[in-house]
Amino acid sequence: MKCAALISGLFLLSLAPVQHVMAEEFRIHPGTDLQDLLGKVAAGDSIVLANGTWTDAKLRFESLPGRADKPIHVRAESPGKVVLTGAVEFRVSGKHVVVSGLVFRNPQRVSDVFDLRTHSKRHAHNCRVTDCVFEQTAGSKNDKDSRWLNIYGTHNRIDHCYFAGKRNRGTTLVVWVSPVIGSHRIDHNHFGPRPELGKNGGETIRIGTSDVSELNNRTVVERNYFDRCNGEGEIISNKSCENIYRHNLFDRSEGTLTLRHGHRCEVDGNVFLGHTASDTGGVRIIGSDHRVTHNHFEGLRGDAERAAVCFMNGIPDGPLHTYAPVRNALVAHNTFIDCKVSMEFGVRASQKIPAVPADCRVIQNSFLPGKWELFRVQAKPENFTWSGNRYQIGKTRGADLVDIERFDIELHRGVDGLRRPSGAKPFDLPSPGNTGPSWRR
């Protein structure tokens, strides 16, 4: 009886429909009909772009049904050998999709090159863009306003990509903020040289816009290398709340990490190296409850908005596009070496911008200004708490602002190559060797 039941069960199993268990690979070329192909793609499958130059390609990967354990891959046949150029428009929506190995070179005549959405209501979630290149080469034609990479949806990751050479107006990488918290991650990318634009619109990264700046986004920007990102004064423009910027390296970049709008952001463990280049800056603080901790500022030559740390004046209850007053910031455990202005207070103070920075804590920072100014005061801050700060004996104009101790601070060069006061820990920083696509190095 048991044997008969087993045979009967096996017979019934053989009649069951065959499930899609083997991942498939779909190869596409310029001109492939994606609408017909996408209906066949299932979780775990790959869409492979053929090697070669794709000119003016319009690629829309609509609502791809990947899963966490079986993502769908959209990739180059050989990393770096698929070049998309001209009026290229690349769009992806769906869940758990990985895009890799593509080169977007000299895009022209389009406003948005790569979007993590295919429609205003169809966005990407838990998707990843990795090992890709976005670049404008020397001698290429300049173009109208454009953005190279737009992040929509939630829980997306951009990593090990290379961005460089953008000469036209428009932010290189934009995170679009909505009432749904984004929780994106931007890490291990190499943001290469971007020449000065000469006007607004030359940001390397922007997270949000002024109209949504009171919303939480909670994007993490970490372990990226910003190399001569000189497009404008805002290298990163924060315009939303509760974002984290940590362990990034800003190298000869003429501008600042600007907390332009929003509140409760964290700037921790970053290194800003100016190498005495003009207009190189650090962190610009606007808004409330920000934390600027454990950062290293060295050789910066900016002042005012581009000081190593800038506290802006604000407008009480002003419109969202204006300067929110600086309140309740924590600036702690930072090191300032050879900076033109280590801290500047009340920048842009005027009758129209009257609210001085207030109720902030400046705790256990080390200042080694050399021949430069320790502090510069355009409007005296109110109700600041100063504790445990120390500065090196030397030219220290501005030290009379607060009760601050003078020390003969000893510097030691750590394994990361940075000079720091005795007892300070090395930084866990990115370098060109561990950012950007591995195949490009």
Secondary structure, 3 states (H helix, E strand, C coil): CHHHHHHHHHHHHHCCCCCCCCCCEEEECCCCCHHHHHCCCCCCCEEEECCEEEECCEEEEEEEECCCCCCEEEEECCCCCEEEEECCEEEEEEECEEEECEEEEEECCCCEEEECEEECCEEEECCEEECCEEECCCCCCCCCCCEEEEECCECCEEECCEEECCCCCCCCEEECCCCCCCCCEEECCEECCECCCCCCCCCCEEEECHHHCCCECCCEEECCEEECECCCCEEEEEECECCEEECCEEECCCCEEEEEECCCCEEECCEEECCCCECCCCEEECCECCEEECCEEECCECCHHHCCEEEECECCCCCCCCCCCCECCEEECCEEECCCEEEEEEECCCCCCCECCECCEEECCEEECCCCEEEEECCCCECCEEECCEEECCCCCCHHHCCCEEECCCEEECCCCCEEECCCCCCCCCCHHHCCCHHHC
